[in-house]
Amino acid sequence: MVRGSKEVLQKAAKTLSDILVCPLSKQPLRYCEESNSLISDAIGVAFPIKNGVPCLVPRDGKILEEEDASKHDSDTNLSAVN
């Protein structure tokens, strides 16, 4: 991903954080840089971001292993970005 696209994505994430929630639990999502996905900690599911577009269709979600779900080191809670 080019640098400009990453900056646009970060700015968009701030705006989208006001409206994006997990399609299953309706709880806030957090962004994981490592996997380039949005994580629902409430249910332990990661939704991929493809070409800068979050794929929030429930069947696109990947159930996380316990150790993956507990990783918060380099992740950003989208509701805290504001």
C-alpha positions, 0 to 999 in steps of 0.5 A: 500500500502506498503511503498516501493510501495509508494516510487516507485510510487512517483519516477514514478510520477516524470518521468511520469509527463513529458508525462502524460496529460488528455486524454480529454483536453490534459492539465497537471494532478495533483496527489490527495493523498486523492483520489489516483487519477489524477485530470484534473483541466481544465475539472474537472475530476478525473482519478483513480489510480488502483494498481499503474496504472493510468486509463486514459480511458475517461470512467473511469474519474469521474466528480468532484463537484466544491468543490472537484475540488477546493481542492489543499491543499494536492494535487501535480501538476505533472508538478511541481514535477520536 
